[in-house]
Structure formats: structure tokens, C-alpha cells
Amino acid sequence: MAYILNIETATKNCSVAIAKDGETLICNEIAEEGYSHAERLHVFIEESLAEVGITYKDLTAVAVSQGPGSYTGLRIGVSAAKGLCYALSIPLIAVDTLQALAAQVKITEGLIVPMIDARRMEVYSAIFTKDLVSQRTTLAEVLTEDSFNDLQQPIYFVGDCADKAKTVLNKANFNFLEGVKYPSAREMCALSYAKYKKSDTVDVAYFEPFYLKDFMITAPKK
């Protein structure tokens, strides 16, 4: 019996789920325009444990969304996950953020392209089959009218940048699924359990989030 705590903080959605043998028992999350991960995350963890009726000592592992995504959000989630794993002496599992986003889509044919907004016309993107098998390296790319033109089968775009993507991505085989905006810890549950069964874990001391781009410090808006 494996209880895994799943933490997703790579986007505006602060999300926590607890799974038993890969089945989601509880998921607490909230997506806000302003990031509230630092205030919400540990509250959600405590509430989730209480609702399931277990304690920290019952956890078998902790899974965290590894990125790409918000630099600050990823740091908050990874720091919390590392602290728990170190204190409880349990393994840390890293889950691909874009794969978790793609996992919300159920299709019978074609490809899934999850995208996370990276400001202006840039996105973090990947390509997956209907069975969530990666078909391309994750990229930080600027969207143009030529983006994804080499893909001839039905393409299903998901993520938080549909409005800007639609201005340039308008081929007949392109489909935007409006209901899937942010990755969630709910979809992490099956992915993290599959990794747990294969002992596919990361080093608690040395693991770093997959930022994909260098962190840029900007002046605050007045």
C-alpha cells in the first residue's frame, strides 16, 4: 500500500492530492490570478491529510511537479517536497508538468500539445501521444504561423495560452480544448505511482526544478 502526496505549483494553480496506489483520494486546489502558493500549499497539505485520515508518517513518497513553469512556484513546491522527504526519510518523485497537463485529455487519435504561458508569444510546450508517450523534447518556443505545421494528424492544444495561440495557430487540424487550462495534482497521482513502482526517484539533496529558461529579475510595476 503506497500513499503518495502529490504537489503541483508550476502555474497559477496551487494543487495538492493524496493517492493510494495511484488512485486519487483527495485533491485540494485553487487557481488565482495572483500566486498564493506560499500561503496555500502547506494548508492544503494539512487539510488533505486530515480529510483522508492519515498522518505524515503514513506517506510512502512525495511527488512534485518538476516544471517547466513559474520559477517562484516551482521553488515553493520543490522546497516543500524536499523538506518533507528529508524529515520523513521517504523518496522524492519528479513528475513532468506538461505530461500531467496532457493527462487531462482523453482522445482516440491524434496528438496532445500541452502549453504553458511563458509571456509574450513564447510558451513551454511538448508533444504527447494519446497514451502520454513523449514525441518531442520539451521546448521554450515562440509561436508563429509555422509552429507545428509538420504535424498532419489532429492536434489538441491545452493550457493557459489559448487566446494568444489562436492568433497564429489556425490550421484545420488544430483543436483548442478550452476546459483544460492548468496542470493539477489530480493527474499526477497515476504518473507518480507508475514511477514509484519502478523506483524512478530523484536525489532529495541535489534535485532542481526544470526551469527551461534562466530566471530573469525585472523591476516591479509602479
C-alpha positions in Angstrom: 0.0 0.0 0.0 1.5 3.3 -1.1 0.3 6.7 0.0 1.8 9.4 -2.2 1.5 13.1 -1.6 1.4 15.0 -5.0 2.3 18.7 -5.2 1.7 20.9 -8.2 2.8 24.5 -8.1 4.3 25.2 -11.5 1.5 27.5 -12.7 -1.2 29.7 -11.0 -2.9 26.5 -9.8 -1.8 25.6 -6.3 -2.7 21.9 -6.1 -2.3 19.1 -3.7 -3.5 15.5 -4.0 -3.1 12.3 -2.0 -3.3 9.0 -3.8 -3.4 5.4 -2.6 -1.8 3.0 -5.1 -2.2 5.6 -7.8 -5.9 6.3 -7.1 -6.7 9.9 -6.1 -8.3 10.1 -2.7 -8.4 13.8 -2.3 -7.4 16.9 -4.3 -7.4 20.4 -2.9 -6.5 23.2 -5.3 -7.2 26.8 -6.3 -6.1 28.8 -9.3 -5.8 32.6 -8.7 -4.6 35.5 -10.8 -2.1 36.3 -8.1 0.2 33.5 -6.9 -0.8 32.4 -3.4 1.3 29.2 -3.2 3.4 30.2 -0.2 0.2 30.8 1.8 -1.9 28.0 0.5 0.4 25.0 -0.1 1.0 23.8 3.5 -2.6 24.5 4.4 -3.8 22.3 1.6 -1.3 19.5 2.6 -2.6 19.6 6.2 -6.2 19.6 5.1 -5.7 16.8 2.6 -4.0 14.5 5.2 -6.8 15.2 7.7 -9.6 14.5 5.1 -8.0 11.2 4.1 -7.4 10.3 7.8 -3.7 9.7 7.7 -0.6 11.5 9.1 2.7 12.5 7.6 4.2 9.2 8.9 1.8 7.2 6.7 3.2 8.8 3.5 5.3 6.4 1.3 6.7 9.1 -1.0 6.2 12.7 -2.1 5.8 13.6 -5.8 6.4 17.1 -7.1 5.8 18.8 -10.4 9.2 19.3 -11.9 8.5 22.0 -14.5 8.7 23.9 -16.7 6.6 26.7 -15.3 6.8 29.6 -12.9 10.2 30.0 -11.3 8.8 31.0 -7.9 6.0 28.5 -8.0 8.4 25.6 -8.8 10.8 26.7 -6.0 8.0 26.7 -3.4 6.7 23.3 -4.4 10.1 21.6 -4.7 11.3 23.2 -1.4 8.2 21.8 0.4 8.6 18.4 -1.1 12.3 18.2 -0.3 11.7 19.2 3.3 9.0 16.5 3.8 11.1 13.8 2.2 14.2 14.7 4.2 12.2 14.8 7.5 10.3 11.6 6.8 13.2 9.7 5.1 11.0 8.9 2.1 11.7 9.1 -1.6 11.1 12.1 -3.9 9.4 11.6 -7.3 9.6 14.2 -10.0 6.7 14.4 -12.5 6.8 16.2 -15.8 4.5 19.2 -15.6 3.5 19.2 -19.2 2.8 15.4 -19.1 0.5 16.0 -16.2 -1.3 18.7 -18.1 -1.7 16.4 -21.1 -3.1 13.7 -18.9 -6.3 15.6 -18.6 -7.0 15.0 -22.2 -8.7 11.8 -23.4 -8.6 11.2 -27.2 -8.7 8.2 -29.5 -6.5 9.6 -32.2 -4.0 12.4 -32.9 -1.6 14.2 -30.6 -1.8 16.3 -27.5 0.2 19.5 -27.2 0.2 21.0 -23.7 1.4 24.6 -23.5 2.2 26.8 -20.5 2.4 30.6 -21.0 6.0 32.0 -20.9 5.0 35.6 -21.6 4.6 37.5 -24.9 4.3 34.9 -27.7 6.5 32.4 -26.0 5.3 29.1 -24.5 6.7 26.0 -22.8 5.4 23.1 -25.0 5.7 19.4 -25.5 4.0 16.8 -27.8 2.4 13.5 -26.5 0.5 10.6 -28.0 -2.9 9.7 -26.6 -1.1 7.3 -24.3 1.1 10.1 -23.0 4.3 9.0 -24.7 6.6 11.9 -25.4 7.1 12.7 -29.1 9.5 15.7 -28.8 11.8 17.4 -26.4 10.1 20.0 -24.2 10.9 23.4 -25.6 10.5 27.1 -24.8 9.4 28.4 -28.2 8.0 31.5 -29.8 4.7 30.7 -31.5 4.4 31.6 -35.2 2.2 30.7 -38.1 4.7 27.9 -38.9 4.6 26.3 -35.5 3.6 22.6 -35.5 3.0 22.7 -39.3 4.9 19.4 -39.6 2.1 17.6 -37.7 -0.6 16.4 -40.0 -2.8 14.4 -37.7 -5.4 16.0 -35.4 -3.7 18.2 -32.8 -5.3 19.0 -29.4 -3.8 22.1 -27.7 -4.3 22.6 -23.9 -3.0 25.1 -21.4 -3.3 28.7 -20.3 -2.3 30.4 -23.5 -5.1 29.5 -25.9 -6.1 33.1 -26.6 -2.7 34.2 -27.9 -2.0 30.8 -29.6 -5.2 31.0 -31.6 -4.0 34.2 -33.3 -1.3 32.2 -35.2 -2.3 28.6 -34.9 -5.3 28.2 -37.2 -4.8 25.1 -39.3 -7.8 22.8 -39.9 -6.3 20.0 -37.8 -5.7 22.3 -34.8 -8.1 22.0 -32.0 -8.2 24.0 -28.7 -9.7 22.4 -25.6 -10.9 25.3 -23.5 -11.6 23.3 -20.4 -8.0 22.3 -19.7 -6.0 25.3 -18.5 -3.7 24.4 -15.7 -1.9 21.2 -14.6 -3.3 19.6 -11.5 -2.0 17.2 -8.8 -5.0 15.0 -9.6 -3.4 13.8 -12.8 0.0 13.5 -11.1 -1.3 10.6 -9.0 -1.2 7.9 -11.6 2.0 9.2 -13.1 3.8 9.4 -9.8 2.7 5.9 -8.8 4.0 4.4 -12.1 7.4 6.0 -11.3 7.2 4.7 -7.7 6.7 1.1 -8.8 9.8 1.4 -11.0 11.8 3.1 -8.2 12.1 6.1 -10.5 13.0 8.7 -7.9 15.3 11.7 -7.7 18.0 12.7 -5.2 16.5 14.8 -2.5 19.6 16.8 -1.9 20.5 17.6 -5.5 17.2 17.7 -7.4 16.5 21.0 -9.1 13.3 22.0 -10.9 13.3 22.0 -14.7 13.2 25.8 -15.3 14.0 25.5 -19.1 14.8 29.2 -19.1 17.1 31.4 -17.0 15.4 33.3 -14.2 15.0 37.0 -15.1 14.7 39.7 -12.4 12.5 42.6 -13.5 11.7 45.9 -11.9 8.3 45.9 -10.0 5.4 47.7 -11.6 4.5 51.1 -10.1 
